[in-house]
Amino acid sequence: MPYVIAICHQKGGVGKTTTTLALGACFVERGVRTLMVDLDPQANLTSNSGLEPDQVPFSVAEVLTGKTAPARAVTESNLPGLDILPSNDSMVDLGRRLYQIRDYEFLLRRALQDYALEEYAVVLLDCPPSVGPLTISALTAADLLIVPTQCEYYSIQALTDMFELVSVIRNRTNPPLTYRLLVTMFDGRGKFHAQMLEQLREYFQEGLLNTTIGFDTKLREAQAVGLPVTIHAPQSRGASQYRQLAEELSPYVPKKSQVRTD
């Protein structure tokens, strides 16, 4: 099986989709065949990958409801080596439909075990900013959960709910699940973010990734043009920081780490 990384936070606007696309592009730069899965009905990852959501023939919805095979739904992004299971309008009511399926929590895990996906070393799951069947399915399928968070009060406050969800997932569907926090949109110009980052380091210790993603207008520009930042602005600070993140995560990829952070 590929190594599965879910990128999730219940708060929106913390950089989940940006991280998924940029990290996927960085893995591809390192020669790692990567598949992204857009689990958000808003389909931002699909759009940012150079696709038109209303024109893709299949989405994650058709895969999870058994209407098509995973490999048939996989679509090439605008970066060779980086593919995507896209999202479109059929995802809007998928959560309601999944609730009606017995053991729906395991559908995504089983789909990613399809032998036709063995070519991928890494799968990145871009989760919606809410707790529901899609998020639960993602965390059930994941080896590692990355929680992007800003050094802001509301973003950090929402971590409590995330950790409660992790506890539930470990107890019910995925005991080996581990997590790491990723600080995004870090503003080093003042003292506040620096103080919050220090508190996060003291509290979470190895649960906090060493890489920090700062503010960079090139990341927003990359979203607007539908390209990974490594392609749109390869020499930018954002591209460099996401390359550092891929380097930091590289030990997880060839071997499925069993290290957990409680």
Secondary structure, DSSP 8 states (H G I E B T S, - for coil): --EEEEE--SSSSSSHHHHHHHHHHHHHHTT--EEEEE--TT-HHHHHTT--GGG-S--HHHHHTTSS-HHHH-EE-SSTTEEEE---GGGTTHHHHHHTSTTGGGHHHHHHT-GGGTT-SEEEEE--SS-SHHHHHHHHH-SEEEEEE-SSHHHHHTHHHHHHHHHHHHHHT-TT-EEEEEEEEE-TTSSHHHHHHHHHHHHHGGGEEEEEEE--HHHHHHHHHTS-HHHHSTTSHHHHHHHHHHHHHGGGTTS-------
